[in-house]
Amino acid sequence: MEKFMLIFQEELKGTSPSPDQMEQNMGKWFAWIDSLAKAGKYVSGEPLLPGGKVIKGSHKNVTDGPFTEGKEIIGGYFIVNAENYDEAIALCEGYPDYETGGSIIVRQVQKMDMPG
């Protein structure tokens, strides 16, 4: 079994959803998480707040971004267990934000042998 990271990308829109829409969407998220957990596929995950900081270069310059001015933001991530990319992609079937223009980046987590 391999680990995969599902990275949720959302389009920034000019209007915010209503509280009812947000509640309905959260219900869809919780149902999806529950189905992944019951299947033994869900490892962990968290939503991310907008904004952030970027640390770059040999001088370690810290700047705002990278999501504050873009049209898309990374809204959060899951770590899931899957046999391969095909299964990891199949686990994305229940993603609630496809309807609102969201997308998922699927990346396999590299195994690392830690010294010691």
MMTF fields as JSON, N, C-alpha, C and O atoms, coordinates in Angstrom:
{
  "mmtfVersion": "1.0.0",
  "mmtfProducer": "UNKNOWN",
  "numBonds": 463,
  "numAtoms": 464,
  "numGroups": 116,
  "numChains": 1,
  "numModels": 1,
  "chainsPerModel": [1],
  "groupsPerChain": [116],
  "chainIdList": ["A"],
  "bondAtomList": [4, 2, 8, 6, 12, 10, 16, 14, 20, 18, 24, 22, 28, 26, 32, 30, 36, 34, 40, 38, 44, 42, 48, 46, 52, 50, 56, 54, 60, 58, 64, 62, 68, 66, 72, 70, 76, 74, 80, 78, 84, 82, 88, 86, 92, 90, 96, 94, 100, 98, 104, 102, 108, 106, 112, 110, 116, 114, 120, 118, 124, 122, 128, 126, 132, 130, 136, 134, 140, 138, 144, 142, 148, 146, 152, 150, 156, 154, 160, 158, 164, 162, 168, 166, 172, 170, 176, 174, 180, 178, 184, 182, 188, 186, 192, 190, 196, 194, 200, 198, 204, 202, 208, 206, 212, 210, 216, 214, 220, 218, 224, 222, 228, 226, 232, 230, 236, 234, 240, 238, 244, 242, 248, 246, 252, 250, 256, 254, 260, 258, 264, 262, 268, 266, 272, 270, 276, 274, 280, 278, 284, 282, 288, 286, 292, 290, 296, 294, 300, 298, 304, 302, 308, 306, 312, 310, 316, 314, 320, 318, 324, 322, 328, 326, 332, 330, 336, 334, 340, 338, 344, 342, 348, 346, 352, 350, 356, 354, 360, 358, 364, 362, 368, 366, 372, 370, 376, 374, 380, 378, 384, 382, 388, 386, 392, 390, 396, 394, 400, 398, 404, 402, 408, 406, 412, 410, 416, 414, 420, 418, 424, 422, 428, 426, 432, 430, 436, 434, 440, 438, 444, 442, 448, 446, 452, 450, 456, 454, 460, 458],
  "bondOrderList": [1, 1, 1, 1, 1, 1, 1, 1, 1, 1, 1, 1, 1, 1, 1, 1, 1, 1, 1, 1, 1, 1, 1, 1, 1, 1, 1, 1, 1, 1, 1, 1, 1, 1, 1, 1, 1, 1, 1, 1, 1, 1, 1, 1, 1, 1, 1, 1, 1, 1, 1, 1, 1, 1, 1, 1, 1, 1, 1, 1, 1, 1, 1, 1, 1, 1, 1, 1, 1, 1, 1, 1, 1, 1, 1, 1, 1, 1, 1, 1, 1, 1, 1, 1, 1, 1, 1, 1, 1, 1, 1, 1, 1, 1, 1, 1, 1, 1, 1, 1, 1, 1, 1, 1, 1, 1, 1, 1, 1, 1, 1, 1, 1, 1, 1],
  "groupList": [{"groupName": "MET", "atomNameList": ["N", "CA", "C", "O"], "elementList": ["N", "C", "C", "O"], "formalChargeList": [0, 0, 0, 0], "bondAtomList": [1, 0, 2, 1, 3, 2], "bondOrderList": [1, 1, 2], "singleLetterCode": "M", "chemCompType": "L-PEPTIDE LINKING"}, {"groupName": "GLU", "atomNameList": ["N", "CA", "C", "O"], "elementList": ["N", "C", "C", "O"], "formalChargeList": [0, 0, 0, 0], "bondAtomList": [1, 0, 2, 1, 3, 2], "bondOrderList": [1, 1, 2], "singleLetterCode": "E", "chemCompType": "L-PEPTIDE LINKING"}, {"groupName": "LYS", "atomNameList": ["N", "CA", "C", "O"], "elementList": ["N", "C", "C", "O"], "formalChargeList": [0, 0, 0, 0], "bondAtomList": [1, 0, 2, 1, 3, 2], "bondOrderList": [1, 1, 2], "singleLetterCode": "K", "chemCompType": "L-PEPTIDE LINKING"}, {"groupName": "PHE", "atomNameList": ["N", "CA", "C", "O"], "elementList": ["N", "C", "C", "O"], "formalChargeList": [0, 0, 0, 0], "bondAtomList": [1, 0, 2, 1, 3, 2], "bondOrderList": [1, 1, 2], "singleLetterCode": "F", "chemCompType": "L-PEPTIDE LINKING"}, {"groupName": "LEU", "atomNameList": ["N", "CA", "C", "O"], "elementList": ["N", "C", "C", "O"], "formalChargeList": [0, 0, 0, 0], "bondAtomList": [1, 0, 2, 1, 3, 2], "bondOrderList": [1, 1, 2], "singleLetterCode": "L", "chemCompType": "L-PEPTIDE LINKING"}, {"groupName": "ILE", "atomNameList": ["N", "CA", "C", "O"], "elementList": ["N", "C", "C", "O"], "formalChargeList": [0, 0, 0, 0], "bondAtomList": [1, 0, 2, 1, 3, 2], "bondOrderList": [1, 1, 2], "singleLetterCode": "I", "chemCompType": "L-PEPTIDE LINKING"}, {"groupName": "GLN", "atomNameList": ["N", "CA", "C", "O"], "elementList": ["N", "C", "C", "O"], "formalChargeList": [0, 0, 0, 0], "bondAtomList": [1, 0, 2, 1, 3, 2], "bondOrderList": [1, 1, 2], "singleLetterCode": "Q", "chemCompType": "L-PEPTIDE LINKING"}, {"groupName": "GLY", "atomNameList": ["N", "CA", "C", "O"], "elementList": ["N", "C", "C", "O"], "formalChargeList": [0, 0, 0, 0], "bondAtomList": [1, 0, 2, 1, 3, 2], "bondOrderList": [1, 1, 2], "singleLetterCode": "G", "chemCompType": "PEPTIDE LINKING"}, {"groupName": "THR", "atomNameList": ["N", "CA", "C", "O"], "elementList": ["N", "C", "C", "O"], "formalChargeList": [0, 0, 0, 0], "bondAtomList": [1, 0, 2, 1, 3, 2], "bondOrderList": [1, 1, 2], "singleLetterCode": "T", "chemCompType": "L-PEPTIDE LINKING"}, {"groupName": "SER", "atomNameList": ["N", "CA", "C", "O"], "elementList": ["N", "C", "C", "O"], "formalChargeList": [0, 0, 0, 0], "bondAtomList": [1, 0, 2, 1, 3, 2], "bondOrderList": [1, 1, 2], "singleLetterCode": "S", "chemCompType": "L-PEPTIDE LINKING"}, {"groupName": "PRO", "atomNameList": ["N", "CA", "C", "O"], "elementList": ["N", "C", "C", "O"], "formalChargeList": [0, 0, 0, 0], "bondAtomList": [1, 0, 2, 1, 3, 2], "bondOrderList": [1, 1, 2], "singleLetterCode": "P", "chemCompType": "L-PEPTIDE LINKING"}, {"groupName": "ASP", "atomNameList": ["N", "CA", "C", "O"], "elementList": ["N", "C", "C", "O"], "formalChargeList": [0, 0, 0, 0], "bondAtomList": [1, 0, 2, 1, 3, 2], "bondOrderList": [1, 1, 2], "singleLetterCode": "D", "chemCompType": "L-PEPTIDE LINKING"}, {"groupName": "ASN", "atomNameList": ["N", "CA", "C", "O"], "elementList": ["N", "C", "C", "O"], "formalChargeList": [0, 0, 0, 0], "bondAtomList": [1, 0, 2, 1, 3, 2], "bondOrderList": [1, 1, 2], "singleLetterCode": "N", "chemCompType": "L-PEPTIDE LINKING"}, {"groupName": "TRP", "atomNameList": ["N", "CA", "C", "O"], "elementList": ["N", "C", "C", "O"], "formalChargeList": [0, 0, 0, 0], "bondAtomList": [1, 0, 2, 1, 3, 2], "bondOrderList": [1, 1, 2], "singleLetterCode": "W", "chemCompType": "L-PEPTIDE LINKING"}, {"groupName": "ALA", "atomNameList": ["N", "CA", "C", "O"], "elementList": ["N", "C", "C", "O"], "formalChargeList": [0, 0, 0, 0], "bondAtomList": [1, 0, 2, 1, 3, 2], "bondOrderList": [1, 1, 2], "singleLetterCode": "A", "chemCompType": "L-PEPTIDE LINKING"}, {"groupName": "TYR", "atomNameList": ["N", "CA", "C", "O"], "elementList": ["N", "C", "C", "O"], "formalChargeList": [0, 0, 0, 0], "bondAtomList": [1, 0, 2, 1, 3, 2], "bondOrderList": [1, 1, 2], "singleLetterCode": "Y", "chemCompType": "L-PEPTIDE LINKING"}, {"groupName": "VAL", "atomNameList": ["N", "CA", "C", "O"], "elementList": ["N", "C", "C", "O"], "formalChargeList": [0, 0, 0, 0], "bondAtomList": [1, 0, 2, 1, 3, 2], "bondOrderList": [1, 1, 2], "singleLetterCode": "V", "chemCompType": "L-PEPTIDE LINKING"}, {"groupName": "HIS", "atomNameList": ["N", "CA", "C", "O"], "elementList": ["N", "C", "C", "O"], "formalChargeList": [0, 0, 0, 0], "bondAtomList": [1, 0, 2, 1, 3, 2], "bondOrderList": [1, 1, 2], "singleLetterCode": "H", "chemCompType": "L-PEPTIDE LINKING"}, {"groupName": "CYS", "atomNameList": ["N", "CA", "C", "O"], "elementList": ["N", "C", "C", "O"], "formalChargeList": [0, 0, 0, 0], "bondAtomList": [1, 0, 2, 1, 3, 2], "bondOrderList": [1, 1, 2], "singleLetterCode": "C", "chemCompType": "L-PEPTIDE LINKING"}, {"groupName": "ARG", "atomNameList": ["N", "CA", "C", "O"], "elementList": ["N", "C", "C", "O"], "formalChargeList": [0, 0, 0, 0], "bondAtomList": [1, 0, 2, 1, 3, 2], "bondOrderList": [1, 1, 2], "singleLetterCode": "R", "chemCompType": "L-PEPTIDE LINKING"}],
  "groupTypeList": [0, 1, 2, 3, 0, 4, 5, 3, 6, 1, 1, 4, 2, 7, 8, 9, 10, 9, 10, 11, 6, 0, 1, 6, 12, 0, 7, 2, 13, 3, 14, 13, 5, 11, 9, 4, 14, 2, 14, 7, 2, 15, 16, 9, 7, 1, 10, 4, 4, 10, 7, 7, 2, 16, 5, 2, 7, 9, 17, 2, 12, 16, 8, 11, 7, 10, 3, 8, 1, 7, 2, 1, 5, 5, 7, 7, 15, 3, 5, 16, 12, 14, 1, 12, 15, 11, 1, 14, 5, 14, 4, 18, 1, 7, 15, 10, 11, 15, 1, 8, 7, 7, 9, 5, 5, 16, 19, 6, 16, 6, 2, 0, 11, 0, 10, 7],
  "groupIdList": [1, 2, 3, 4, 5, 6, 7, 8, 9, 10, 11, 12, 13, 14, 15, 16, 17, 18, 19, 20, 21, 22, 23, 24, 25, 26, 27, 28, 29, 30, 31, 32, 33, 34, 35, 36, 37, 38, 39, 40, 41, 42, 43, 44, 45, 46, 47, 48, 49, 50, 51, 52, 53, 54, 55, 56, 57, 58, 59, 60, 61, 62, 63, 64, 65, 66, 67, 68, 69, 70, 71, 72, 73, 74, 75, 76, 77, 78, 79, 80, 81, 82, 83, 84, 85, 86, 87, 88, 89, 90, 91, 92, 93, 94, 95, 96, 97, 98, 99, 100, 101, 102, 103, 104, 105, 106, 107, 108, 109, 110, 111, 112, 113, 114, 115, 116],
  "secStructList": [7, 3, 3, 3, 3, 3, 3, 3, 3, 3, 3, 7, 7, 1, 1, 7, 7, 7, 2, 2, 2, 2, 2, 2, 2, 2, 2, 2, 2, 2, 2, 2, 2, 2, 2, 2, 2, 2, 6, 6, 7, 3, 3, 3, 3, 3, 3, 7, 7, 1, 7, 7, 3, 3, 3, 3, 6, 6, 6, 6, 3, 3, 3, 3, 7, 1, 1, 1, 1, 1, 1, 3, 3, 3, 3, 3, 3, 3, 3, 3, 3, 3, 1, 1, 2, 2, 2, 2, 2, 2, 2, 4, 4, 4, 7, 4, 4, 4, 4, 4, 6, 7, 3, 3, 3, 3, 3, 3, 7, 7, 7, 7, 7, 7, 7, 7],
  "xCoordList": [0.853, 0.0, 0.894, 1.882, 0.54, 1.281, 0.457, -0.759, 1.142, 0.45, 0.413, 1.378, -0.725, -0.904, -1.433, -2.201, -1.014, -1.533, -2.509, -2.183, -3.712, -4.719, -4.727, -5.056, -4.372, -4.253, -5.432, -5.598, -6.244, -7.488, -7.286, -6.925, -7.525, -7.401, -8.796, -9.679, -8.98, -10.273, -10.091, -9.076, -11.079, -11.07, -11.578, -12.581, -10.875, -11.355, -12.496, -12.382, -13.578, -14.727, -15.054, -14.698, -15.727, -16.052, -17.085, -17.156, -17.885, -18.933, -18.662, -18.087, -19.077, -18.941, -20.233, -21.312, -20.139, -21.356, -22.147, -21.587, -23.447, -24.29, -23.994, -23.4, -24.399, -24.203, -24.868, -24.311, -26.047, -26.72, -25.912, -25.774, -25.379, -24.56, -23.299, -22.891, -22.682, -21.48, -21.792, -21.017, -22.926, -23.318, -23.585, -23.17, -24.27, -24.53, -23.233, -23.064, -22.321, -21.043, -20.229, -19.599, -20.239, -19.5, -20.072, -19.33, -21.392, -22.016, -21.496, -21.255, -21.322, -20.782, -19.334, -18.931, -18.553, -17.166, -17.106, -16.345, -17.914, -17.895, -18.333, -17.79, -19.297, -19.751, -18.63, -18.425, -17.897, -16.795, -15.677, -15.155, -15.317, -14.272, -14.689, -13.884, -15.948, -16.456, -16.363, -15.977, -16.717, -16.65, -15.203, -14.94, -14.267, -12.858, -12.338, -11.586, -12.733, -12.285, -12.825, -12.092, -14.098, -14.697, -14.045, -13.998, -13.542, -12.849, -11.385, -10.674, -10.925, -9.541, -8.551, -7.368, -9.014, -8.159, -7.708, -6.639, -8.507, -8.209, -7.148, -7.304, -6.071, -5.009, -5.136, -5.204, -5.169, -5.274, -5.582, -5.587, -5.836, -6.067, -6.549, -7.065, -6.378, -6.776, -7.116, -6.529, -8.061, -8.237, -7.129, -6.546, -6.85, -5.823, -6.465, -7.399, -5.964, -6.425, -5.821, -4.741, -6.494, -5.915, -4.628, -4.366, -3.845, -2.608, -1.465, -1.496, -0.478, 0.686, 1.952, 1.901, 3.061, 4.376, 5.219, 5.067, 6.113, 7.076, 8.46, 8.753, 9.315, 10.702, 11.57, 11.471, 12.429, 13.117, 14.558, 14.893, 15.397, 16.749, 17.723, 17.346, 18.99, 20.044, 19.908, 20.404, 19.235, 19.015, 17.739, 17.407, 17.034, 15.799, 14.798, 14.25, 14.575, 13.604, 12.2, 11.814, 11.448, 10.079, 9.132, 9.232, 8.205, 7.219, 5.83, 5.682, 4.814, 3.441, 3.211, 3.875, 2.261, 1.877, 1.922, 1.941, 1.938, 1.778, 0.32, 0.024, -0.578, -1.982, -2.792, -3.966, -2.221, -3.005, -3.419, -4.406, -2.706, -3.042, -3.446, -3.802, -3.4, -3.721, -5.219, -6.021, -5.578, -6.983, -7.399, -8.591, -6.435, -6.721, -5.963, -4.868, -6.567, -5.902, -5.863, -6.692, -4.902, -4.874, -5.722, -5.376, -6.829, -7.774, -7.52, -8.026, -6.74, -6.465, -5.903, -5.578, -5.791, -5.195, -5.69, -6.148, -5.595, -5.756, -4.524, -3.877, -4.207, -3.28, -4.155, -4.921, -4.029, -4.82, -3.9, -2.793, -4.37, -3.693, -4.332, -5.557, -3.513, -4.005, -2.924, -1.739, -3.336, -2.386, -1.543, -0.364, -2.157, -1.475, -2.233, -3.224, -1.744, -2.396, -3.848, -4.713, -4.123, -5.496, -6.454, -7.542, -6.051, -6.914, -7.009, -8.085, -5.886, -5.914, -6.86, -7.606, -6.826, -7.72, -9.171, -10.054, -9.421, -10.779, -11.312, -12.512, -10.433, -10.856, -11.331, -12.021, -10.969, -11.354, -12.78, -13.269, -13.44, -14.78, -15.755, -16.573, -15.691, -16.65, -16.31, -17.0, -15.271, -14.847, -15.994, -16.463, -16.456, -17.638, -17.458, -18.446, -16.235, -16.042, -15.837, -15.551, -15.981, -15.957, -17.043, -16.836, -18.208, -19.374, -19.1, -19.725, -18.176, -17.907, -16.556, -16.009, -16.027, -14.784, -13.525, -12.421, -13.673, -12.497, -11.809, -12.408, -10.554, -9.79, -8.895, -8.681, -8.384, -7.504, -6.192, -6.18, -5.094, -3.772, -3.466, -3.544, -3.122, -2.813, -1.311, -0.761, -0.647, 0.804, 1.114, 0.56, 1.996, 2.427, 3.475, 4.357, 3.374, 4.328, 5.522, 5.361, 6.703, 7.917, 8.281, 8.276, 8.594, 9.065, 10.507, 11.31, 10.826, 12.194, 12.693, 11.982, 13.909, 14.551, 15.28, 16.217, 14.857, 15.493, 16.693, 16.599, 17.812, 18.992, 18.75, 17.998, 19.389, 19.335, 18.586, 18.447],
  "yCoordList": [-1.181, 0.0, 1.237, 1.302, 2.201, 3.445, 4.596, 4.493, 5.681, 6.889, 7.889, 8.044, 8.56, 9.602, 10.849, 10.772, 11.998, 13.269, 13.784, 13.877, 14.118, 14.744, 16.216, 16.567, 17.073, 18.51, 19.192, 19.088, 19.885, 20.45, 21.885, 22.76, 22.114, 23.438, 24.0, 23.314, 25.242, 25.902, 27.186, 27.87, 27.507, 28.777, 29.874, 29.707, 31.002, 32.157, 32.785, 33.019, 33.051, 33.672, 34.962, 35.135, 35.867, 37.163, 37.116, 38.036, 36.06, 35.983, 34.844, 33.822, 35.024, 33.976, 33.177, 33.728, 31.873, 31.086, 31.531, 32.069, 31.299, 31.62, 30.633, 29.582, 30.955, 30.002, 28.65, 27.609, 28.653, 27.387, 26.584, 25.368, 27.266, 26.582, 26.011, 24.894, 26.773, 26.297, 25.063, 24.107, 25.084, 23.949, 22.711, 21.61, 22.88, 21.754, 21.175, 19.957, 22.054, 21.593, 20.86, 19.844, 21.367, 20.693, 19.303, 18.366, 19.173, 17.86, 16.884, 15.716, 17.356, 16.513, 16.119, 14.979, 17.083, 16.781, 15.715, 14.753, 15.895, 14.926, 13.55, 12.546, 13.478, 12.185, 11.523, 10.313, 12.327, 11.777, 11.266, 10.17, 12.072, 11.652, 10.367, 9.448, 10.304, 9.122, 7.882, 6.81, 8.026, 6.868, 6.407, 5.206, 7.351, 6.986, 6.322, 5.349, 6.839, 6.273, 4.85, 3.956, 4.644, 3.311, 2.302, 1.111, 2.77, 1.889, 1.669, 0.924, 2.325, 2.181, 2.926, 2.587, 3.941, 4.677, 6.037, 6.524, 6.648, 7.984, 7.9, 7.144, 8.667, 8.713, 9.996, 9.954, 11.139, 12.42, 13.501, 13.248, 14.701, 15.824, 17.026, 16.906, 18.181, 19.438, 20.467, 20.454, 21.364, 22.525, 23.533, 23.523, 24.388, 25.412, 26.788, 27.016, 27.692, 29.079, 29.764, 29.377, 30.77, 31.507, 32.217, 32.433, 32.565, 33.3, 32.366, 31.194, 32.869, 32.088, 32.898, 34.1, 32.238, 32.851, 31.945, 30.723, 32.572, 31.852, 32.249, 33.436, 31.261, 31.497, 31.053, 29.912, 31.96, 31.712, 32.195, 33.176, 31.487, 31.938, 31.765, 31.398, 32.038, 31.855, 32.826, 32.554, 33.963, 34.917, 34.626, 35.318, 33.587, 33.148, 34.299, 34.541, 34.998, 36.094, 35.55, 34.557, 36.195, 35.791, 36.787, 37.994, 36.265, 37.116, 36.524, 35.338, 37.367, 36.87, 36.051, 36.237, 35.144, 34.393, 32.922, 32.51, 32.138, 32.476, 32.576, 32.84, 32.369, 32.209, 33.484, 33.492, 34.55, 35.743, 36.495, 37.23, 36.344, 37.091, 36.196, 36.703, 34.885, 33.973, 33.793, 34.222, 33.151, 32.855, 31.548, 31.284, 30.736, 29.47, 29.422, 29.968, 28.762, 28.588, 27.1, 26.323, 26.721, 25.376, 25.441, 26.133, 24.719, 24.795, 23.802, 23.969, 22.764, 21.753, 20.503, 20.491, 19.443, 18.212, 17.025, 17.182, 15.856, 14.576, 13.742, 13.901, 12.856, 11.757, 10.507, 10.269, 9.707, 8.483, 7.309, 7.488, 6.109, 4.876, 4.338, 4.268, 3.955, 3.355, 2.444, 2.627, 1.467, 0.537, 1.219, 0.901, 2.173, 2.796, 4.078, 4.44, 4.754, 5.993, 5.76, 6.584, 4.648, 4.383, 4.344, 4.916, 3.675, 3.619, 4.983, 5.377, 5.708, 7.041, 7.964, 8.734, 7.884, 8.7, 8.286, 9.141, 6.992, 6.508, 7.015, 7.251, 7.182, 7.688, 9.134, 9.608, 9.834, 11.239, 11.392, 12.513, 10.292, 10.328, 11.17, 11.883, 11.11, 11.809, 13.254, 13.873, 13.802, 15.179, 16.156, 16.277, 16.851, 17.706, 18.958, 19.504, 19.427, 20.721, 20.662, 21.686, 19.471, 19.418, 20.332, 21.011, 20.338, 21.109, 22.61, 23.32, 23.094, 24.531, 24.901, 25.968, 24.02, 24.319, 23.879, 24.202, 23.141, 22.662, 21.533, 20.884, 21.306, 20.211, 19.593, 20.166, 18.419, 17.709, 17.393, 16.886, 17.698, 17.263, 16.002, 16.019, 14.916, 13.644, 13.421, 13.382, 13.275, 13.054, 11.872, 11.758, 10.999, 9.893, 10.395, 11.174, 9.948, 10.308, 9.374, 8.153, 9.935, 9.128, 8.558, 9.262, 7.274, 6.639, 7.041, 7.074, 7.347, 7.735, 6.9, 6.697, 6.426, 5.727, 6.752, 7.397, 6.9, 7.871, 7.208, 6.073, 7.917, 7.355, 7.186, 7.938, 6.211, 6.069, 4.92, 4.661],
  "zCoordList": [0.0, 0.0, 0.0, 0.731, -0.816, -0.933, -0.345, -0.189, -0.029, 0.418, -0.731, -1.479, -0.849, -1.855, -1.175, -0.216, -1.681, -1.194, -2.234, -3.417, -1.781, -2.618, -2.247, -1.114, -3.18, -2.924, -3.608, -4.823, -2.828, -3.329, -3.789, -3.001, -5.078, -5.667, -5.894, -6.409, -5.509, -5.661, -6.446, -6.314, -7.261, -7.979, -7.063, -6.369, -7.069, -6.32, -7.106, -8.309, -6.423, -7.072, -6.353, -5.187, -7.037, -6.466, -5.351, -4.536, -5.306, -4.289, -3.329, -3.705, -2.098, -1.09, -1.022, -1.242, -0.717, -0.57, 0.659, 1.615, 0.615, 1.758, 2.891, 2.648, 4.12, 5.218, 4.939, 5.286, 4.322, 3.991, 2.98, 3.113, 1.967, 0.966, 1.601, 1.282, 2.501, 3.184, 4.026, 4.043, 4.721, 5.558, 4.706, 5.068, 3.586, 2.685, 2.141, 2.076, 1.753, 1.218, 2.28, 1.988, 3.497, 4.576, 4.839, 5.133, 4.732, 4.884, 3.833, 4.137, 2.597, 1.527, 1.831, 1.603, 2.352, 2.724, 3.817, 3.715, 4.865, 5.966, 5.497, 5.957, 4.598, 4.063, 3.26, 3.355, 2.462, 1.678, 2.586, 2.385, 3.584, 4.535, 5.238, 5.391, 5.665, 6.361, 5.467, 5.932, 4.185, 3.285, 3.076, 3.021, 2.959, 2.826, 4.098, 4.028, 5.252, 6.529, 6.713, 7.136, 6.396, 6.54, 5.606, 5.914, 4.466, 3.518, 3.897, 3.222, 4.991, 5.425, 4.549, 4.533, 3.817, 2.889, 3.427, 3.057, 4.289, 4.802, 5.888, 6.847, 5.75, 6.759, 7.571, 8.799, 6.882, 7.571, 6.544, 5.339, 7.037, 6.156, 6.925, 8.036, 6.328, 6.966, 5.904, 4.822, 6.197, 5.336, 5.633, 6.717, 4.678, 4.853, 4.792, 4.023, 5.599, 5.547, 4.324, 3.878, 3.776, 2.644, 3.056, 4.239, 2.064, 2.339, 2.635, 2.26, 3.291, 3.631, 3.416, 3.156, 3.527, 3.352, 2.472, 2.48, 1.71, 0.887, 1.371, 1.518, 1.62, 2.036, 0.869, 0.416, 0.378, -0.879, -0.853, -0.188, -1.588, -1.873, -0.725, 0.388, -1.025, -0.03, 1.136, 2.229, 0.911, 1.997, 2.779, 3.741, 2.344, 3.006, 3.143, 4.218, 2.032, 2.013, 2.219, 1.603, 3.076, 3.365, 2.71, 2.933, 1.893, 1.24, 1.431, 1.723, 1.26, 1.266, 0.015, -1.005, 0.114, -1.076, -0.814, 0.346, -1.805, -3.213, -3.635, -4.801, -2.704, -3.079, -2.945, -3.313, -2.441, -2.155, -3.405, -3.363, -4.52, -5.719, -6.879, -7.943, -6.706, -7.784, -7.964, -7.134, -9.067, -9.336, -8.682, -8.526, -8.3, -7.644, -6.321, -6.192, -5.356, -4.071, -3.741, -4.216, -2.933, -2.377, -1.115, -0.157, -1.122, -0.017, 1.091, 2.201, 0.812, 1.82, 1.177, -0.01, 1.977, 1.473, 2.287, 3.418, 1.709, 2.397, 2.11, 1.074, 3.034, 2.777, 2.776, 3.71, 1.708, 1.597, 1.296, 0.79, 1.612, 1.242, -0.024, -0.121, -0.997, -2.226, -2.792, -2.513, -3.583, -4.193, -5.266, -5.428, -6.011, -7.136, -7.514, -6.879, -8.562, -8.997, -9.402, -9.103, -10.076, -10.508, -9.322, -9.38, -8.256, -7.083, -6.404, -5.955, -6.325, -5.713, -6.477, -5.873, -7.798, -8.618, -8.388, -8.304, -8.286, -8.034, -6.69, -6.552, -5.703, -4.391, -4.465, -3.562, -5.527, -5.701, -6.234, -6.375, -6.527, -7.114, -6.298, -6.878, -4.981, -4.133, -3.799, -2.988, -4.399, -4.101, -4.335, -5.466, -3.309, -3.43, -4.278, -4.768, -4.465, -5.102, -6.616, -7.236, -7.225, -8.688, -9.256, -10.261, -8.593, -9.056, -9.119, -9.907, -8.301, -8.234, -8.861, -8.58, -9.704, -10.415, -9.708, -10.147, -8.613, -7.893, -8.638, -9.495, -8.307, -8.906, -7.84, -6.772, -8.154, -7.221, -7.926, -9.047, -7.255, -7.692, -6.888, -5.659, -7.563, -6.897, -7.007, -8.108, -5.852, -5.823, -4.918, -3.824, -5.371, -4.535, -3.549, -3.911, -2.31, -1.264, -1.371, -1.375, -1.457, -1.569, -0.207, 0.803, -0.202, 1.032, 1.252, 0.319, 2.507, 2.831, 4.001, 4.985, 3.879, 4.983, 5.821, 5.351, 7.047, 7.938, 8.612, 9.081, 8.657, 9.325, 10.823, 11.442, 11.363, 12.811, 13.214, 14.41]
}
